Amino acid sequence: MDPKRKLKGMLARIFSDAVAEDAERDELKAYLASNVLGEGEIKEVFEDFVQTTWKITIADGVVSDREKQRLREIVSVLALDAGVLPAEWAAIVADAS
């Protein structure tokens, strides 16, 4: 399987329930540390994941509390800078601070 596709699938699975368990975090860290993907490729996958996640989240026009929790968890676990997030997502994360 393509390493980028594997990472994107891993991200989708890890965050599907809005909570990244310790084992899932460890799995992600190990994959990222394996050097299968370069830093630029990881950034590219993260950016694509953010855009796809946001499109799915706003598809029905309402961002539920569970979806907000998921968005915050993604930012926290992936250590994303607010600058890479859609403005509305960044505002949701900022509201939790």
N, C-alpha and C positions, 0 to 999 in steps of 0.2 A: 504494500500500500504506500502511496505517496506520503512522505513525512508531513507535509503541510496539511493534507487532508486528514491524516491521523490526528494531528494536533487539534484541528477544528472539531472533529468528532469527539475528541476527549473533552474539549471545553464544553460542548453542547451537553454531553452526558453529565459532567461534573456539576454544572450549574442548572440542570433540568429541574431540580427540586428546590432551588433557591438557597441551598446550603451546601458548602463544600466541606465534606467531612475530612478529618485529619488524613485518612488513608488516601483520599482523592487528592488532597494538597500534596502529599508526599509523592504520589504517582506523577503529578504534573511537574513537580520540581525535578524529579529524576529524569523525566523525558526531556525537559528543557536543558538539563545539565549534561545530557548524553552527547551533545554537539551534533546531533543528526541534522539540526537546522541551525543556520547562522543567525546572528542577532537581527539582521535585516529581514530575514524570512519569518522569524518569530513575530517581529513588529507588524509585518504585513498580515499575518494570520490573525493577530490580535485586533488589528484595525478592521479587517473583514468581519470578524466575529462581533465586534461592537456594532458595526453598521447593520448586520443581519439581525442581531438581537434587538436593536432599537426598532427596526421595521416591524418585526413580529410583535413587539411590545405595544406599539401604537396602532396596530392594524385595526383594532376595534374602537379606537378613539378614547379609551379609558385606561389609565395606568393604575392597576389595583395595588393594594398594600403588599400582596405577595410578589407582584412584579417589581415593586420598588425595592423590596428586600433582595430580590435576585440581582437587580441592577447594582445595588450597594455592595453586595457580596462579590460580584464580578470585579468592581473597581478595587475593592480591598485585596482580594486574592491575587489579582494580576498586577497590583500596584500601578494602576493606570493614572496618568495625569489628566486632570479635568480638560486640558486642551485638546485631547484626542476624542472627547465625548461630544455627542450632539448637545447643543445648549440646554435643551429640556432635561436631558439625562443628568448633566452637570448640576442643574438646579435641584433635582431630586436628591442627589448625593449631598449637596451643600445644605439642604434643609435638615438632613439627619445630623449634621455636625453641631 
